[in-house]
Amino acid sequence: MLRLNCFFQANEGRYDEALQAAMALTAKSQSHQGCKAYDVFESATRPDVFMICETWQDQESLDLHAQTPEFVEYAGILNDCGLLKIEKLEF
């Protein structure tokens, strides 16, 4: 299994747009093949930060997810709205 912790810090004035994209991506991704968990968590201490936490069955499932139209669309919005740092863990 794979876990991705995607930490997002929004550019000034772009948090709401980014969060909406993350929520839309989450809603779509939860039904993707091999998705075990997919959620968004807002920071309680920083108003410009949230995290997307994903768990995938295997690398193949993650690769297929990254090729979906919704991933391309919403990941593009996130990239335009701020900085994304991804931690990948295998277990």
Residue frames as qw, qx, qy, qz and C-alpha x, y, z in Angstrom:
[[0.000, 0.889, 0.458, 0.000, 0.00, 0.00, 0.00],
 [0.398, 0.266, 0.006, 0.878, 1.01, 3.59, -0.59],
 [0.178, -0.832, -0.431, 0.302, 0.20, 6.68, 1.45],
 [0.353, 0.433, 0.115, 0.822, 0.57, 10.19, 0.06],
 [0.232, -0.755, -0.382, 0.479, 0.48, 13.17, 2.38],
 [0.370, 0.515, 0.304, 0.711, 0.08, 16.22, 0.16],
 [0.267, -0.628, -0.340, 0.647, 0.69, 19.41, 2.12],
 [0.295, 0.646, 0.405, 0.576, -0.69, 22.53, 0.44],
 [0.230, -0.545, -0.244, 0.768, 0.05, 26.17, 1.23],
 [0.351, 0.782, 0.488, 0.162, -2.11, 28.66, -0.63],
 [0.309, 0.233, 0.080, 0.919, -0.94, 31.86, -2.23],
 [0.084, 0.283, 0.391, -0.872, -2.56, 34.98, -0.80],
 [0.502, 0.309, 0.032, -0.807, -6.24, 35.11, -1.66],
 [0.543, 0.249, -0.677, -0.430, -6.32, 31.64, -3.27],
 [0.188, -0.150, 0.900, -0.363, -7.14, 29.37, -0.31],
 [0.633, 0.271, 0.451, -0.568, -10.87, 29.00, -0.96],
 [0.674, 0.533, -0.335, -0.387, -10.34, 28.22, -4.65],
 [0.270, 0.423, -0.863, 0.066, -7.69, 25.64, -3.80],
 [0.339, -0.045, 0.813, -0.472, -9.79, 24.02, -1.08],
 [0.727, 0.368, 0.181, -0.551, -12.77, 23.71, -3.45],
 [0.603, 0.514, -0.572, -0.214, -10.54, 22.01, -6.03],
 [0.050, 0.313, -0.909, 0.271, -9.16, 19.65, -3.36],
 [0.530, 0.111, 0.625, -0.562, -12.67, 18.78, -2.18],
 [0.751, 0.459, -0.097, -0.464, -13.87, 18.13, -5.74],
 [0.442, 0.485, -0.754, -0.036, -10.82, 15.96, -6.45],
 [0.207, -0.189, 0.862, -0.423, -11.42, 14.05, -3.23],
 [0.691, 0.235, 0.366, -0.578, -15.06, 13.35, -4.10],
 [0.745, 0.502, -0.322, -0.297, -14.08, 11.95, -7.51],
 [0.296, 0.530, -0.785, 0.122, -10.99, 10.06, -6.34],
 [0.504, -0.245, 0.684, -0.468, -12.70, 8.07, -3.59],
 [0.870, 0.257, 0.291, -0.305, -14.30, 5.87, -6.26],
 [0.456, 0.672, -0.559, -0.168, -11.12, 5.32, -8.29],
 [0.956, 0.018, -0.293, 0.021, -9.88, 1.75, -8.59],
 [0.721, 0.102, -0.421, 0.542, -7.40, 0.92, -5.83],
 [0.086, -0.563, 0.231, -0.789, -8.28, 3.91, -3.64],
 [0.494, -0.294, -0.766, 0.289, -8.40, 2.83, -0.01],
 [0.240, -0.776, -0.402, 0.423, -8.81, 6.32, 1.50],
 [0.324, 0.376, 0.210, 0.842, -8.78, 9.93, 0.28],
 [0.269, -0.833, -0.463, 0.135, -9.54, 12.96, 2.45],
 [0.257, 0.631, -0.079, 0.727, -8.75, 16.63, 3.03],
 [0.555, -0.597, -0.432, 0.386, -7.72, 18.04, 6.42],
 [0.118, 0.870, 0.009, 0.478, -7.58, 21.76, 7.21],
 [0.467, 0.135, -0.514, 0.707, -4.92, 23.12, 9.55],
 [0.399, -0.781, -0.475, 0.069, -6.19, 24.32, 12.92],
 [0.481, -0.646, -0.031, 0.592, -3.25, 26.72, 13.30],
 [0.200, -0.290, 0.421, 0.836, -2.54, 28.06, 9.80],
 [0.515, 0.569, 0.371, -0.524, -5.35, 29.59, 7.73],
 [0.456, 0.664, -0.396, -0.442, -3.49, 29.04, 4.44],
 [0.080, 0.371, -0.923, -0.061, -2.67, 25.31, 4.83],
 [0.878, -0.032, 0.207, -0.430, -4.49, 22.03, 4.27],
 [0.172, -0.381, 0.894, 0.163, -3.44, 18.44, 3.60],
 [0.844, 0.176, -0.238, -0.448, -4.76, 15.82, 1.22],
 [0.385, -0.382, 0.833, -0.109, -4.16, 12.32, 2.58],
 [0.786, 0.300, -0.322, -0.435, -4.41, 9.45, 0.09],
 [0.509, -0.317, 0.799, -0.028, -4.01, 5.70, 0.51],
 [0.672, 0.441, -0.386, -0.453, -3.66, 3.51, -2.58],
 [0.979, -0.072, 0.175, -0.080, -3.59, -0.24, -3.01],
 [0.782, -0.090, 0.335, 0.518, -0.48, -0.10, -5.20],
 [0.189, -0.444, 0.294, 0.825, 1.60, 2.06, -7.55],
 [0.113, 0.251, 0.770, 0.575, -0.44, 0.98, -10.57],
 [0.087, -0.761, -0.641, 0.040, -3.64, 2.32, -8.99],
 [0.228, -0.740, -0.064, 0.630, -1.93, 5.61, -8.16],
 [0.226, -0.196, 0.550, 0.779, -0.57, 5.91, -11.70],
 [0.048, 0.492, 0.773, 0.397, -4.05, 5.34, -13.19],
 [0.169, -0.815, -0.453, 0.321, -5.51, 7.94, -10.83],
 [0.261, -0.587, 0.161, 0.749, -2.92, 10.51, -11.95],
 [0.147, 0.023, 0.673, 0.724, -4.05, 10.06, -15.57],
 [0.100, 0.653, 0.749, -0.043, -7.74, 10.78, -14.97],
 [0.158, 0.642, 0.280, 0.697, -9.22, 13.99, -16.39],
 [0.444, -0.854, -0.199, -0.183, -10.32, 15.16, -12.94],
 [0.734, -0.462, 0.020, 0.498, -6.84, 14.72, -11.49],
 [0.494, 0.242, 0.248, 0.797, -5.28, 16.68, -14.35],
 [0.079, -0.761, -0.313, -0.563, -7.88, 19.45, -13.98],
 [0.549, -0.819, -0.132, -0.106, -7.83, 19.83, -10.19],
 [0.764, -0.309, 0.052, 0.564, -4.08, 19.28, -9.76],
 [0.394, 0.441, 0.221, 0.775, -3.59, 22.10, -12.29],
 [0.273, -0.837, -0.199, -0.432, -5.77, 24.40, -10.20],
 [0.743, -0.634, -0.054, 0.208, -3.85, 23.49, -7.05],
 [0.699, 0.004, 0.128, 0.704, -0.53, 24.17, -8.75],
 [0.166, 0.624, 0.223, 0.730, -1.81, 27.60, -9.81],
 [0.448, -0.797, -0.201, -0.353, -3.06, 28.43, -6.31],
 [0.490, -0.784, 0.351, -0.147, -0.02, 27.64, -4.18],
 [0.199, 0.555, -0.806, 0.055, 2.73, 25.25, -3.21],
 [0.945, -0.145, -0.059, -0.286, 2.32, 21.50, -2.84],
 [0.012, 0.556, -0.820, 0.139, 4.75, 19.24, -0.99],
 [0.907, -0.039, -0.238, -0.345, 4.20, 15.49, -1.25],
 [0.266, -0.472, 0.819, -0.190, 5.45, 12.81, 1.13],
 [0.819, 0.124, -0.430, -0.359, 5.15, 9.23, -0.14],
 [0.397, -0.415, 0.761, -0.301, 5.19, 6.29, 2.26],
 [0.681, 0.113, -0.648, -0.323, 5.06, 2.61, 1.38],
 [0.400, -0.315, 0.724, -0.465, 3.79, 0.00, 3.80]]
